[in-house]
Amino acid sequence: MTGPLDGYRVLELTTTVSGPMAAMMLADQGAEVIKIEPPMIGDSARYLGSQRGGVSAVFTVLNRNKQSVCLDLKDERQKEIFLSLVDTADALIENYRPGKLDALGLGWETLSARNPRLVYAAITGYGPDGPYKNRRVYDPLIQATTGAAALQGGAKPELIQMIIFDKVTALTTAQAVTAALLQRAKTGRGQYLSVPMVDAALQFNWPDVMWCRTLLGDDVEHNGELAEFFQIFDAKDGQVQIILLTEELLELLCVWRGSELHKDPRFATLPARIERAEEFRVAVNAILADVTTDEVCETLDSFGVPVARVNSLDNLHEDEQIQHRGSLVETKHPAAGAMRMARPAVEFDGQDVRSGTFPARHSPTLGGDTRSVLEGLGVPADEIDALEERDRAQAKTLQAAIAAQSQQ
């Protein structure tokens, strides 16, 4: 895929979401991304969630525009092949647990000694040191640690229903890698980038989630939590988000609906509306009960009141603005078949990410590019043949195991 990172080679030693998404961002921007996967299983995200044709939906999205090479990094010869790849790379992204690659002799010190221009990004859960460094980490744990779960439910914490901090970490990592490549253009040297999920999450949360806890001391004027400022309201046929931060906005809503709600002293100011949030929500619902979401959005928008329909996950692709922008693309994956996914949010000069030509490459089969990549390194054909034969045999074993399990 063409883009501003055309000509850069990135090695990806990651699984699941954070690392694959970071590498996907770079691939979408033109980098050549080679995904190094262990034999037989590969990236565990291949089997995560909805599947068809032996591949999961999440894997097809997060691994577009990449190549896959199967290498057993515990095997000395295959480790040599990997090191030869490192010699050709501009960047490497990994999300192994701290110390795992060092134990294999493939950590930062070893790789940077071979390739001083290498930018090495290490994604971890809680960082490479400290009391939590060896903990197994999943996104919900980071939500718990960073206060995000407490934010959702107050006295009864709730999880955000998405893998949010894996994705935040991915964006943080991709930006850090490109910044380090820019710095390398000035210094001629690569560098080590530590990207703990917990730090990425805290940085992401802090400006708004923690605005009542940023200014220290007793002389701070607090005006409520940001989450208290907004509510979703019920219309006749669905839900709408209406921003009613000011008395003027509330009055415009009331004038349209012939309501005196804006004159009710219980709701005369924003602090009052926050204090009586549930009463206010019920009152607004009552004046919207006989109008459709379309009517609410069209009328309030014409008045300059910020408003949006609450789309369901099943119908958001029908939203007229999303359709106008071409924000979603439909394509046919060679294994998974017809699919829909979001295109890159930014389109660079020379790219076409809105037509049927995106993505330039669909997610690869496990080891599907081993031959072409290794031939480029000069690995003898008989060695490549042996690796491919191993992969074929292991694929049959895995398929048989899956079939047997499905019959139980």
C-alpha positions as CSV (number, residue, x, y, z in Angstrom):
1,M,0.0,0.0,0.0
2,T,1.4,3.4,-0.9
3,G,1.7,6.2,1.7
4,P,4.1,8.4,3.6
5,L,5.8,5.4,5.1
6,D,6.5,3.7,1.8
7,G,10.0,2.2,1.9
8,Y,10.0,1.5,5.6
9,R,10.1,-2.1,6.8
10,V,8.4,-2.9,10.1
11,L,8.7,-6.3,11.9
12,E,5.7,-7.2,14.1
13,L,6.0,-9.8,16.8
14,T,2.6,-9.2,18.5
15,T,-0.7,-10.9,19.1
16,T,-4.3,-10.0,19.8
17,V,-5.1,-6.2,19.5
18,S,-2.5,-3.6,20.7
19,G,0.5,-4.6,18.6
20,P,-1.4,-5.7,15.5
21,M,-3.4,-2.5,15.4
22,A,-0.3,-0.4,15.9
23,A,1.4,-2.2,12.9
24,M,-1.9,-2.0,10.9
25,M,-1.7,1.8,11.3
26,L,1.8,1.8,9.9
27,A,0.8,-0.6,7.1
28,D,-2.1,1.6,6.1
29,Q,0.3,4.5,5.9
30,G,2.5,2.6,3.5
31,A,5.0,0.7,5.6
32,E,5.9,-2.9,4.6
33,V,4.8,-4.8,7.7
34,I,6.1,-8.4,8.1
35,K,4.2,-10.2,10.9
36,I,6.3,-12.9,12.5
37,E,4.1,-15.7,13.9
38,P,4.8,-18.8,15.8
39,P,4.1,-22.1,13.9
40,M,0.7,-23.9,14.1
41,I,-1.3,-21.3,16.1
42,G,0.1,-18.0,15.0
43,D,-1.6,-14.9,16.4
44,S,-4.3,-16.0,18.8
45,A,-6.6,-13.3,17.4
46,R,-7.1,-15.5,14.3
47,Y,-9.6,-17.5,16.4
48,L,-11.1,-14.6,18.4
49,G,-14.8,-13.8,18.1
50,S,-16.9,-14.0,14.9
51,Q,-15.4,-16.3,12.2
52,R,-15.9,-17.6,8.7
53,G,-13.6,-19.5,6.4
54,G,-11.3,-20.3,9.3
55,V,-10.4,-16.7,10.1
56,S,-11.9,-14.2,12.6
57,A,-13.4,-10.8,11.8
58,V,-11.1,-9.0,14.2
59,F,-8.0,-10.6,12.7
60,T,-9.0,-9.7,9.1
61,V,-9.3,-6.0,10.1
62,L,-6.2,-5.7,12.3
63,N,-3.9,-7.5,9.9
64,R,-4.7,-6.0,6.6
65,N,-1.8,-4.9,4.4
66,K,0.6,-7.2,6.1
67,Q,2.7,-10.3,5.3
68,S,2.9,-13.3,7.5
69,V,6.1,-15.3,8.1
70,C,6.1,-18.4,10.4
71,L,9.3,-18.8,12.5
72,D,10.0,-20.7,15.6
73,L,12.2,-18.3,17.5
74,K,13.4,-21.1,19.9
75,D,15.0,-22.8,16.9
76,E,18.5,-21.6,16.4
77,R,18.4,-21.7,12.6
78,Q,15.1,-19.9,12.5
79,K,16.4,-17.4,15.0
80,E,19.3,-16.7,12.6
81,I,16.8,-16.1,9.8
82,F,14.9,-13.7,12.0
83,L,18.1,-11.8,12.9
84,S,18.7,-11.5,9.1
85,L,15.3,-9.9,8.9
86,V,16.2,-7.5,11.7
87,D,19.2,-6.4,9.7
88,T,16.8,-5.1,7.0
89,A,14.2,-3.5,9.3
90,D,13.5,0.1,10.2
91,A,11.3,-0.7,13.2
92,L,10.1,-3.6,15.3
93,I,7.0,-3.8,17.5
94,E,6.6,-6.5,20.1
95,N,4.1,-7.2,22.9
96,Y,5.8,-10.1,24.7
97,R,5.8,-10.1,28.5
98,P,8.8,-8.3,29.9
99,G,12.0,-10.3,29.6
100,K,10.7,-13.0,27.2
101,L,12.6,-11.9,24.1
102,D,15.7,-11.1,26.2
103,A,15.6,-14.7,27.4
104,L,15.6,-15.8,23.7
105,G,18.5,-13.6,23.0
106,L,16.3,-11.3,20.9
107,G,15.9,-8.3,23.1
108,W,16.7,-4.7,22.5
109,E,20.4,-4.9,23.4
110,T,21.0,-7.7,21.0
111,L,19.0,-6.3,18.1
112,S,20.2,-2.8,18.4
113,A,23.8,-4.0,18.4
114,R,23.1,-5.7,15.0
115,N,21.1,-2.8,13.6
116,P,21.8,0.5,15.4
117,R,19.2,2.3,13.2
118,L,16.4,0.0,14.5
119,V,13.4,1.6,16.3
120,Y,12.2,-1.0,18.8
121,A,8.8,-0.5,20.4
122,A,7.9,-2.8,23.4
123,I,4.3,-2.9,24.4
124,T,3.6,-4.1,27.9
125,G,0.7,-4.1,30.3
126,Y,2.2,-2.4,33.4
127,G,5.7,-1.7,32.1
128,P,9.1,-3.5,32.2
129,D,9.6,-2.9,35.9
130,G,7.7,-2.4,39.2
131,P,5.5,-4.7,41.3
132,Y,3.1,-5.4,38.5
133,K,5.6,-6.1,35.7
134,N,5.0,-9.8,35.5
135,R,1.2,-9.8,35.7
136,R,-0.7,-11.2,32.7
137,V,-2.7,-8.3,31.3
138,Y,-6.0,-7.8,29.5
139,D,-7.8,-4.6,28.7
140,P,-10.4,-5.0,31.5
141,L,-7.5,-5.1,34.0
142,I,-6.2,-1.8,32.7
143,Q,-9.7,-0.3,32.9
144,A,-9.8,-1.4,36.5
145,T,-6.4,0.0,37.4
146,T,-6.8,3.4,35.7
147,G,-10.2,4.2,37.1
148,A,-12.0,3.8,33.8
149,A,-14.3,1.1,35.3
150,A,-15.0,3.3,38.3
151,L,-15.9,6.1,36.0
152,Q,-18.6,4.1,34.3
153,G,-20.5,2.9,37.3
154,G,-19.7,5.1,40.3
155,A,-20.3,3.1,43.4
156,K,-20.8,0.0,41.2
157,P,-18.0,0.0,38.6
158,E,-18.7,-1.2,35.1
159,L,-16.4,-2.1,32.2
160,I,-16.3,-0.1,29.0
161,Q,-17.7,-2.5,26.5
162,M,-14.8,-2.5,24.1
163,I,-11.1,-3.2,24.1
164,I,-10.4,0.5,24.5
165,F,-7.0,0.6,26.0
166,D,-5.5,-1.9,23.7
167,K,-6.5,0.4,20.9
168,V,-5.3,3.5,22.7
169,T,-2.0,1.8,23.2
170,A,-1.9,0.9,19.5
171,L,-2.4,4.5,18.5
172,T,0.2,5.7,21.0
173,T,2.7,3.1,19.7
174,A,2.2,3.9,16.0
175,Q,2.7,7.6,16.7
176,A,5.8,7.0,18.8
177,V,7.3,4.8,16.1
178,T,6.8,7.4,13.4
179,A,8.2,10.1,15.7
180,A,11.3,8.0,16.4
181,L,11.8,7.4,12.7
182,L,11.7,11.2,12.2
183,Q,14.2,11.6,15.0
184,R,16.4,8.9,13.4
185,A,16.5,11.0,10.2
186,K,18.3,13.6,12.3
187,T,20.5,11.5,14.5
188,G,21.1,8.4,12.3
189,R,20.2,6.1,15.3
190,G,17.2,4.1,16.4
191,Q,15.9,3.9,19.9
192,Y,14.0,1.8,22.4
193,L,10.4,2.8,23.1
194,S,8.6,1.4,26.1
195,V,4.9,1.6,25.7
196,P,3.0,0.4,28.9
197,M,-0.7,0.1,28.4
198,V,-1.3,1.6,31.9
199,D,0.7,4.8,30.9
200,A,-1.1,5.1,27.6
201,A,-4.5,4.7,29.4
202,L,-3.7,7.3,32.1
203,Q,-2.5,9.8,29.5
204,F,-5.7,9.3,27.5
205,N,-8.0,9.5,30.5
206,W,-6.4,12.4,32.3
207,P,-7.5,15.7,30.7
208,D,-11.3,15.2,31.2
209,V,-11.8,12.2,33.4
210,M,-9.5,13.6,36.1
211,W,-10.2,17.3,35.8
212,C,-11.6,17.3,39.3
213,R,-8.3,15.7,40.5
214,T,-5.7,17.6,38.6
215,L,-5.5,20.9,40.6
216,L,-4.1,20.0,44.0
217,G,-5.0,21.8,47.3
218,D,-8.2,23.0,49.0
219,D,-8.9,26.2,47.2
220,V,-10.2,24.7,43.9
221,E,-13.6,25.6,42.5
222,H,-15.2,22.3,41.3
223,N,-18.0,22.3,38.8
224,G,-18.9,18.7,38.5
225,E,-17.6,15.7,36.7
226,L,-17.6,15.9,32.9
227,A,-19.7,12.7,32.7
228,E,-22.5,14.4,34.6
229,F,-22.9,17.1,31.9
230,F,-24.4,14.9,29.2
231,Q,-27.5,12.6,29.0
232,I,-29.2,10.5,26.4
233,F,-32.9,11.1,25.9
234,D,-35.8,9.0,24.6
235,A,-37.8,10.1,21.5
236,K,-40.8,8.3,20.0
237,D,-38.8,5.8,18.0
238,G,-35.3,5.8,19.5
239,Q,-32.7,7.7,21.5
240,V,-31.0,11.0,20.9
241,Q,-28.0,12.8,22.4
242,I,-28.8,16.5,22.9
243,I,-26.2,18.9,24.4
244,L,-28.0,21.1,26.9
245,L,-25.1,22.8,28.6
246,T,-26.6,26.3,28.5
247,E,-29.9,27.8,29.4
248,E,-30.2,29.1,25.9
249,L,-30.0,25.7,24.4
250,L,-32.6,24.3,26.8
251,E,-34.9,27.3,25.9
252,L,-34.6,26.5,22.2
253,L,-35.7,23.0,22.8
254,C,-38.6,24.1,25.0
255,V,-39.8,26.8,22.6
256,W,-39.9,24.2,19.8
257,R,-41.9,21.8,22.0
258,G,-44.1,24.4,23.6
259,S,-42.8,23.5,27.0
260,E,-42.1,25.6,30.1
261,L,-39.4,23.3,31.3
262,H,-36.7,26.0,30.9
263,K,-38.6,28.1,33.5
264,D,-38.7,25.4,36.1
265,P,-36.4,26.5,38.9
266,R,-35.3,22.9,39.5
267,F,-33.5,23.1,36.1
268,A,-32.6,26.8,35.8
269,T,-28.8,26.3,35.8
270,L,-26.4,23.6,34.7
271,P,-25.4,22.7,38.2
272,A,-29.1,22.4,39.1
273,R,-29.7,20.1,36.1
274,I,-26.7,18.0,37.1
275,E,-27.9,17.7,40.7
276,R,-31.3,16.6,39.5
277,A,-30.1,14.6,36.5
278,E,-32.6,11.8,36.6
279,E,-35.5,14.2,37.1
280,F,-34.3,16.3,34.2
281,R,-33.9,13.3,32.0
282,V,-37.5,12.2,32.7
283,A,-38.8,15.7,32.0
284,V,-37.0,16.0,28.7
285,N,-38.2,12.5,27.7
286,A,-41.8,13.6,28.3
287,I,-41.6,16.5,25.9
288,L,-40.0,14.3,23.2
289,A,-42.3,11.4,23.6
290,D,-44.4,12.2,20.5
291,V,-41.6,13.1,18.0
292,T,-39.3,10.9,16.1
293,T,-35.5,10.9,16.2
294,D,-35.5,12.3,12.7
295,E,-37.7,15.2,13.7
296,V,-35.6,15.9,16.8
297,C,-32.3,15.9,14.9
298,E,-33.6,18.0,11.9
299,T,-35.4,20.6,14.0
300,L,-32.8,21.1,16.7
301,D,-30.0,21.1,14.2
302,S,-31.8,23.9,12.3
303,F,-31.9,25.8,15.7
304,G,-28.2,25.4,16.3
305,V,-28.7,22.9,19.1
306,P,-26.1,20.1,19.1
307,V,-27.9,16.9,18.5
308,A,-27.3,13.4,17.2
309,R,-29.3,10.2,16.8
310,V,-28.1,7.2,18.8
311,N,-27.3,4.7,16.1
312,S,-27.4,1.0,16.9
313,L,-24.4,-1.2,16.0
314,D,-26.6,-2.9,13.4
315,N,-27.6,0.2,11.6
316,L,-24.8,2.7,11.9
317,H,-23.6,1.9,8.4
318,E,-26.9,3.4,7.2
319,D,-26.1,6.8,8.7
320,E,-26.2,9.4,5.9
321,Q,-23.0,11.2,7.0
322,I,-21.1,7.9,7.3
323,Q,-22.3,6.9,3.9
324,H,-21.4,10.3,2.4
325,R,-17.9,10.2,3.8
326,G,-17.3,6.6,2.6
327,S,-16.1,5.9,6.2
328,L,-16.9,2.2,5.8
329,V,-15.7,0.0,2.9
330,E,-17.2,-3.3,1.8
331,T,-14.8,-5.8,0.3
332,K,-14.4,-9.5,-0.2
333,H,-11.8,-11.4,1.8
334,P,-10.4,-14.5,0.1
335,A,-11.2,-16.7,3.1
336,A,-13.8,-14.8,5.2
337,G,-15.8,-13.6,2.2
338,A,-17.9,-10.4,2.1
339,M,-17.1,-8.0,4.9
340,R,-17.4,-4.4,6.0
341,M,-14.8,-2.4,7.9
342,A,-13.8,1.2,8.7
343,R,-11.3,2.7,6.3
344,P,-8.3,4.7,7.6
345,A,-9.5,8.0,9.1
346,V,-6.8,9.9,7.2
347,E,-6.2,9.6,3.5
348,F,-2.7,10.7,2.3
349,D,-1.7,12.0,-1.1
350,G,-1.7,9.3,-3.7
351,Q,-3.9,6.9,-1.6
352,D,-7.4,5.7,-2.5
353,V,-8.9,4.2,0.7
354,R,-12.6,4.6,-0.3
355,S,-12.9,2.4,-3.3
356,G,-13.0,-1.3,-3.8
357,T,-9.2,-1.4,-4.0
358,F,-8.8,-1.0,-0.2
359,P,-7.2,-2.8,1.4
360,A,-4.3,-3.4,-1.0
361,R,-3.7,-6.8,0.8
362,H,-6.1,-8.7,2.9
363,S,-5.0,-10.3,6.1
364,P,-2.5,-13.1,5.3
365,T,-2.8,-16.8,5.9
366,L,-0.5,-18.1,8.6
367,G,2.9,-18.2,7.0
368,G,1.5,-17.2,3.7
369,D,4.5,-15.0,2.8
370,T,7.3,-17.1,4.3
371,R,8.6,-18.2,1.0
372,S,8.7,-14.7,-0.7
373,V,10.2,-13.0,2.3
374,L,12.8,-15.6,3.0
375,E,13.8,-15.8,-0.7
376,G,14.5,-12.1,-0.4
377,L,17.0,-12.8,2.4
378,G,18.7,-15.5,0.3
379,V,17.5,-18.4,2.4
380,P,18.1,-21.7,0.5
381,A,15.1,-23.2,-1.2
382,D,15.3,-26.5,0.6
383,E,15.1,-24.7,4.0
384,I,12.0,-22.8,2.9
385,D,10.5,-26.1,1.6
386,A,11.0,-27.7,5.0
387,L,9.4,-24.7,6.8
388,E,6.4,-24.8,4.4
389,E,6.0,-28.6,4.8
390,R,6.1,-28.1,8.6
391,D,3.3,-25.5,8.4
392,R,1.2,-27.7,6.2
393,A,1.5,-30.7,8.5
394,Q,0.7,-28.5,11.6
395,A,-2.3,-27.0,9.8
396,K,-3.7,-30.4,9.3
397,T,-3.1,-31.3,12.9
398,L,-4.8,-28.2,14.1
399,Q,-7.8,-28.6,11.8
400,A,-8.3,-32.2,13.0
401,A,-8.2,-31.0,16.6
402,I,-10.7,-28.3,15.9
403,A,-13.0,-30.8,14.1
404,A,-12.8,-33.2,17.0
405,Q,-13.6,-30.6,19.5
406,S,-16.6,-29.4,17.5
407,Q,-18.0,-32.9,17.6
408,Q,-17.9,-33.2,21.4
